[in-house]
Structures are given as structure tokens and as C-alpha cells.
Amino acid sequence: MPKITYVTHDGIETVVDVAVNETVMRGGVLNGIKGIVAQCGGGASCGTCHVYVDPENTKPLAEMHQVEDELLYFTACERKENSRLSCQLPVTEELDGLVVHLPEKQL
């Protein structure tokens, strides 16, 4: 199973195994990662699973669709160049080692 590292706003790193075909969001929720609210359950309609993909990332990420792109302008914390909705990041074997940073708040 691919390992995904979630880094909280205060720097605490948690590495979890996430099943292929889950999303980075579901992996966080199922493993009790604080900082991923996921109010809409993964429907790309709330923006409460906002993450910052590590700037050093070289892993192949799913293409960002227009709905995700637009929603990222309305998240609780600043949108950055590396912002993504974790519900829109399906986990593949190639994502093993992915690091995502959680914003200070989601709501």
C-alpha cells in the first residue's frame, strides 16, 4: 500500500498506508488525521479537505479539473500554487511517498 505523509500546520508528521483507489482525503479521514474536515464527503463542493502538496513533490498527480480549480479560491486558508483538494487526489502506487501539508484551518 502506498504511504502518504500528512504534515499538520504545526509540523507534526503522520505517515499512513492508504489503499490504492482511495483518495488522499479518505486516507486522512480513515486514519484520524486532524485537519481534514471533508464536510461534503469527497464531492468537491466544500473545500474542507484543502492541502498543500509538498513543494518538492515529483509524484504524478491527477489533473486539476475546473470545479476544483474554482473551489480553491474559496478555502479558509490562502490558495497557493501547490494547493489541491485532497478528495481529488486518487491514490495510486506511484503516489507512494507523497507528502501533503495541512493548512492552519479548514472552516
N, CA, C and O of each residue as an XYZ file, in Angstrom:
428
protein
N       0.835     -1.182      0.000
C       0.000      0.000      0.000
C       0.878      1.241      0.000
O       1.884      1.291      0.707
N       0.503      2.243     -0.789
C       1.268      3.484     -0.794
C       1.220      4.182      0.567
O       0.201      4.156      1.258
N       2.320      4.796      0.931
C       2.400      5.568      2.171
C       2.267      7.051      1.820
O       2.947      7.567      0.933
N       1.369      7.711      2.545
C       1.159      9.150      2.372
C       1.511      9.810      3.692
O       1.108      9.335      4.754
N       2.263     10.905      3.632
C       2.632     11.649      4.836
C       1.786     12.909      4.907
O       1.742     13.703      3.968
N       1.118     13.073      6.039
C       0.298     14.254      6.321
C       1.054     15.084      7.359
O       1.425     14.567      8.413
N       1.281     16.353      7.070
C       2.016     17.234      7.974
C       1.056     18.320      8.446
O       0.543     19.101      7.644
N       0.818     18.362      9.760
C      -0.091     19.366     10.301
C       0.546     20.750     10.218
O       1.745     20.891      9.976
N      -0.279     21.755     10.422
C       0.193     23.143     10.359
C       1.332     23.395     11.353
O       2.211     24.219     11.102
N       1.306     22.674     12.488
C       2.362     22.867     13.487
C       3.526     21.891     13.321
O       4.365     21.768     14.213
N       3.578     21.197     12.181
C       4.750     20.403     11.838
C       4.742     18.943     12.245
O       5.751     18.260     12.070
N       3.639     18.440     12.781
C       3.584     17.030     13.167
C       3.324     16.179     11.926
O       2.347     16.385     11.206
N       4.229     15.210     11.689
C       4.116     14.329     10.522
C       3.508     12.994     10.925
O       3.894     12.396     11.930
N       2.554     12.540     10.129
C       1.959     11.223     10.324
C       1.989     10.501      8.982
O       1.483     11.008      7.981
N       2.583      9.321      8.974
C       2.666      8.517      7.757
C       1.635      7.403      7.870
O       1.606      6.675      8.863
N       0.789      7.272      6.849
C      -0.233      6.223      6.872
C      -0.234      5.461      5.552
O       0.130      5.993      4.502
N      -0.649      4.211      5.634
C      -0.867      3.408      4.442
C      -2.253      3.744      3.917
O      -3.226      3.733      4.672
N      -2.346      4.042      2.630
C      -3.628      4.366      2.014
C      -3.815      3.422      0.829
O      -2.937      3.291     -0.023
N      -4.955      2.781      0.793
C      -5.232      1.812     -0.267
C      -5.304      2.491     -1.628
O      -5.787      3.616     -1.757
N      -4.820      1.791     -2.625
C      -4.950      2.255     -3.999
C      -6.441      2.405     -4.301
O      -7.257      1.600     -3.853
N      -6.782      3.426     -5.052
C      -8.143      3.786     -5.445
C      -8.913      4.550     -4.373
O     -10.034      4.989     -4.630
N      -8.345      4.724     -3.177
C      -8.911      5.673     -2.222
C      -8.399      7.041     -2.649
O      -7.671      7.147     -3.636
N      -8.764      8.074     -1.928
C      -8.219      9.397     -2.189
C      -7.343      9.799     -1.011
O      -7.420      9.204      0.064
N      -6.525     10.796     -1.219
C      -5.702     11.321     -0.133
C      -6.615     11.792      1.009
O      -6.267     11.640      2.180
N      -7.771     12.357      0.675
C      -8.728     12.799      1.691
C      -9.238     11.614      2.505
O      -9.201     11.657      3.735
N      -9.714     10.555      1.846
C     -10.253      9.394      2.560
C      -9.176      8.733      3.403
O      -9.450      8.265      4.509
N      -7.961      8.691      2.890
C      -6.861      8.136      3.673
C      -6.659      8.905      4.962
O      -6.413      8.315      6.014
N      -6.762     10.215      4.881
C      -6.625     11.043      6.077
C      -7.776     10.846      7.045
O      -7.560     10.685      8.246
N      -8.998     10.857      6.530
C     -10.181     10.700      7.377
C     -10.194      9.321      8.046
O     -10.432      9.213      9.249
N      -9.938      8.275      7.268
C      -9.968      6.914      7.814
C      -8.885      6.668      8.861
O      -9.004      5.763      9.688
N      -7.837      7.475      8.820
C      -6.728      7.313      9.762
C      -6.703      8.396     10.836
O      -5.706      8.546     11.542
N      -7.777      9.140     10.960
C      -7.903     10.122     12.038
C      -6.976     11.317     11.954
O      -6.612     11.895     12.978
N      -6.590     11.692     10.744
C      -5.714     12.855     10.579
C      -6.502     14.118     10.892
O      -7.492     14.426     10.228
N      -6.058     14.841     11.901
C      -6.718     16.094     12.251
C      -6.325     17.160     11.235
O      -5.154     17.288     10.876
N      -7.305     17.918     10.780
C      -7.024     18.965      9.813
C      -7.670     18.722      8.466
O      -7.647     19.598      7.601
N      -8.249     17.539      8.274
C      -9.031     17.273      7.070
C     -10.468     17.088      7.534
O     -10.808     16.070      8.138
N     -11.308     18.073      7.249
C     -12.692     18.049      7.718
C     -13.571     17.239      6.771
O     -14.357     16.405      7.220
N     -13.450     17.472      5.488
C     -14.181     16.713      4.462
C     -15.688     16.733      4.668
O     -16.337     15.687      4.664
N     -16.235     17.917      4.846
C     -17.671     18.063      5.100
C     -18.548     17.445      4.028
O     -19.588     16.869      4.347
N     -18.162     17.548      2.772
C     -19.012     17.038      1.689
C     -18.732     15.570      1.377
O     -19.384     14.990      0.509
N     -17.786     14.974      2.062
C     -17.506     13.561      1.862
C     -16.748     13.226      0.591
O     -16.661     12.057      0.215
N     -16.210     14.212     -0.063
C     -15.403     13.952     -1.255
C     -16.049     14.379     -2.554
O     -15.622     13.959     -3.629
N     -17.066     15.204     -2.469
C     -17.783     15.639     -3.668
C     -17.245     16.888     -4.328
O     -17.865     17.403     -5.258
N     -16.114     17.390     -3.877
C     -15.518     18.617     -4.432
C     -16.506     19.769     -4.399
O     -16.675     20.495     -5.379
N     -17.172     19.924     -3.225
C     -18.125     21.025     -3.125
C     -17.977     21.859     -1.861
O     -18.725     22.817     -1.665
N     -17.010     21.506     -0.987
C     -16.905     22.280      0.252
C     -15.535     22.905      0.481
O     -15.442     23.937      1.146
N     -14.490     22.322     -0.041
C     -13.142     22.875      0.122
C     -12.517     22.605      1.483
O     -11.478     23.187      1.798
N     -13.120     21.732      2.309
C     -12.576     21.484      3.651
C     -11.604     20.309      3.705
O     -11.329     19.766      4.775
N     -11.095     19.927      2.553
C     -10.028     18.916      2.504
C      -8.810     19.506      1.781
O      -7.992     18.781      1.215
N      -8.715     20.829      1.816
C      -7.627     21.572      1.187
C      -6.282     21.121      1.767
O      -6.126     21.012      2.983
N      -5.328     20.863      0.892
C      -3.966     20.535      1.315
C      -2.991     21.296      0.414
O      -3.337     21.769     -0.669
N      -1.773     21.389      0.906
C      -0.670     21.918      0.112
C       0.251     20.737     -0.202
O       0.847     20.153      0.703
N       0.364     20.392     -1.467
C       1.268     19.319     -1.871
C       2.690     19.815     -1.649
O       3.030     20.941     -2.009
N       3.514     18.960     -1.052
C       4.888     19.354     -0.749
C       5.555     19.947     -1.987
O       5.459     19.377     -3.074
N       6.232     21.086     -1.833
C       6.864     21.744     -2.987
C       7.916     20.886     -3.687
O       8.223     21.114     -4.857
N       8.458     19.918     -2.988
C       9.480     19.035     -3.576
C       8.857     17.841     -4.297
O       9.584     16.973     -4.781
N       7.543     17.782     -4.378
C       6.857     16.635     -4.961
C       7.250     16.400     -6.417
O       7.303     17.328     -7.224
N       7.522     15.144     -6.728
C       7.756     14.740     -8.117
C       6.785     13.630     -8.520
O       6.900     13.051     -9.601
N       5.831     13.342     -7.639
C       4.854     12.281     -7.898
C       3.820     12.767     -8.909
O       3.462     13.945     -8.906
N       3.336     11.876     -9.771
C       2.329     12.272    -10.763
C       0.949     12.432    -10.112
O       0.380     11.467     -9.601
N       0.428     13.640    -10.138
C      -0.879     13.920     -9.552
C      -1.960     13.951    -10.625
O      -1.696     14.264    -11.786
N      -3.173     13.623    -10.218
C      -4.303     13.716    -11.137
C      -4.450     15.158    -11.614
O      -4.145     16.100    -10.883
N      -4.913     15.311    -12.825
C      -5.137     16.636    -13.397
C      -6.172     17.390    -12.569
O      -7.138     16.801    -12.083
N      -5.964     18.693    -12.413
C      -6.931     19.521    -11.703
C      -8.040     19.924    -12.666
O      -7.790     20.499    -13.726
N      -9.276     19.607    -12.272
C     -10.426     19.973    -13.090
C     -10.942     21.350    -12.699
O     -10.589     21.870    -11.640
N     -11.764     21.933    -13.535
C     -12.246     23.295    -13.352
C     -12.961     23.494    -12.020
O     -12.759     24.520    -11.370
N     -13.785     22.551    -11.598
C     -14.522     22.692    -10.340
C     -13.548     22.818     -9.169
O     -13.715     23.688     -8.314
N     -12.537     21.957     -9.127
C     -11.531     22.029     -8.066
C     -10.789     23.353     -8.134
O     -10.591     24.007     -7.111
N     -10.383     23.746     -9.313
C      -9.655     24.993     -9.506
C     -10.446     26.182     -8.959
O      -9.889     27.032     -8.265
N     -11.712     26.242     -9.264
C     -12.551     27.355     -8.802
C     -12.783     27.305     -7.294
O     -12.736     28.338     -6.627
N     -13.031     26.117     -6.755
C     -13.306     25.982     -5.330
C     -12.106     26.374     -4.471
O     -12.277     26.869     -3.357
N     -10.913     26.160     -4.973
C      -9.710     26.501     -4.202
C      -9.583     27.999     -3.923
O      -8.805     28.391     -3.053
N     -10.320     28.834     -4.632
C     -10.315     30.272     -4.345
C     -11.167     30.619     -3.135
O     -11.129     31.754     -2.659
N     -11.940     29.650     -2.628
C     -12.860     29.920     -1.529
C     -12.553     29.106     -0.278
O     -13.420     28.957      0.583
N     -11.354     28.583     -0.161
C     -10.968     27.819      1.018
C     -10.660     28.763      2.175
O     -10.419     29.953      1.974
N     -10.671     28.216      3.387
C     -10.464     29.020      4.591
C      -9.060     29.621      4.653
O      -8.873     30.710      5.194
N      -8.089     28.921      4.107
C      -6.711     29.425      4.086
C      -6.293     29.727      2.658
O      -6.868     29.222      1.694
N      -5.303     30.544      2.560
C      -4.804     31.023      1.271
C      -4.569     29.898      0.264
O      -3.992     28.858      0.579
N      -5.034     30.147     -0.944
C      -4.705     29.255     -2.050
C      -3.270     29.559     -2.479
O      -2.877     30.718     -2.617
N      -2.506     28.502     -2.684
C      -1.132     28.637     -3.148
C      -0.982     27.852     -4.438
O      -1.893     27.139     -4.860
N       0.175     27.995     -5.050
C       0.454     27.286     -6.301
C       0.329     25.770     -6.131
O      -0.041     25.069     -7.073
N       0.634     25.265     -4.942
C       0.604     23.831     -4.685
C      -0.669     23.374     -3.960
O      -0.708     22.264     -3.429
N      -1.701     24.211     -3.933
C      -2.971     23.850     -3.305
C      -3.713     22.817     -4.132
O      -3.738     22.881     -5.361
N      -4.324     21.854     -3.427
C      -5.197     20.865     -4.049
C      -6.288     20.490     -3.059
O      -6.132     20.667     -1.851
N      -7.386     19.975     -3.578
C      -8.395     19.348     -2.734
C      -7.996     17.884     -2.644
O      -7.873     17.203     -3.662
N      -7.797     17.407     -1.433
C      -7.310     16.032     -1.285
C      -8.337     14.999     -1.729
O      -7.981     13.847     -1.977
N      -9.615     15.394     -1.835
C     -10.627     14.467     -2.358
C     -10.470     14.252     -3.858
O     -11.050     13.322     -4.419
N      -9.702     15.091     -4.494
C      -9.493     14.994     -5.936
C      -8.134     14.398     -6.282
O      -7.674     14.490     -7.420
N      -7.501     13.788     -5.286
C      -6.197     13.145     -5.493
C      -6.331     11.647     -5.248
O      -6.132     11.181     -4.126
N      -6.671     10.884     -6.300
C      -6.765      9.432     -6.124
C      -5.379      8.838     -5.850
O      -4.379      9.249     -6.438
N      -5.354      7.876     -4.953
C      -4.095      7.238     -4.582
C      -3.782      6.131     -5.579
O      -4.617      5.277     -5.877
N      -2.570      6.172     -6.077
C      -2.038      5.149     -6.968
C      -0.715      4.661     -6.376
O      -0.170      5.284     -5.465
N      -0.213      3.563     -6.892
C       1.096      3.062     -6.435
C       2.173      4.135     -6.615
O       3.098      4.240     -5.809
N       2.042      4.931     -7.685
C       3.045      5.964     -7.976
C       3.059      7.080     -6.932
O       4.031      7.831     -6.853
N       1.997      7.204     -6.129
C       1.953      8.257     -5.106
C       2.632      7.846     -3.809
O       2.669      8.629     -2.860
N       3.170      6.629     -3.751
C       3.878      6.189     -2.550
C       4.943      7.217     -2.179
O       5.812      7.542     -2.988
N       4.868      7.724     -0.956
C       5.830      8.725     -0.501
C       5.340     10.157     -0.637
O       6.064     11.086     -0.280
N       4.128     10.359     -1.144
C       3.587     11.707     -1.272
C       3.498     12.372      0.096
O       3.134     11.736      1.085
N       3.835     13.654      0.139
C       3.742     14.451      1.370
C       2.780     15.598      1.100
O       2.922     16.333      0.123
N       1.784     15.741      1.997
C       0.870     16.868      1.920
C       0.886     17.617      3.237
O       0.975     17.013      4.306
N       0.797     18.932      3.154
C       0.794     19.802      4.323
C      -0.625     20.327      4.512
O      -1.286     20.718      3.549
N      -1.081     20.331      5.743
C      -2.423     20.785      6.057
C      -2.418     22.271      6.398
O      -1.510     22.748      7.079
N      -3.421     23.001      5.934
C      -3.478     24.426      6.278
C      -3.825     24.622      7.744
O      -4.188     23.675      8.440
N      -3.711     25.844      8.198
C      -3.994     26.160      9.599
C      -5.428     25.833      9.987
O      -5.684     25.387     11.105
N      -6.366     26.053      9.065
C      -7.771     25.764      9.340
C      -8.467     25.399      8.040
O      -7.968     25.670      6.948
N      -9.639     24.773      8.184
C     -10.416     24.383      7.014
C     -11.748     25.128      6.960
O     -12.319     25.277      5.880
N     -12.240     25.586      8.066
C     -13.548     26.256      8.108
C     -13.394     27.738      8.358
O     -14.390     28.459      8.425
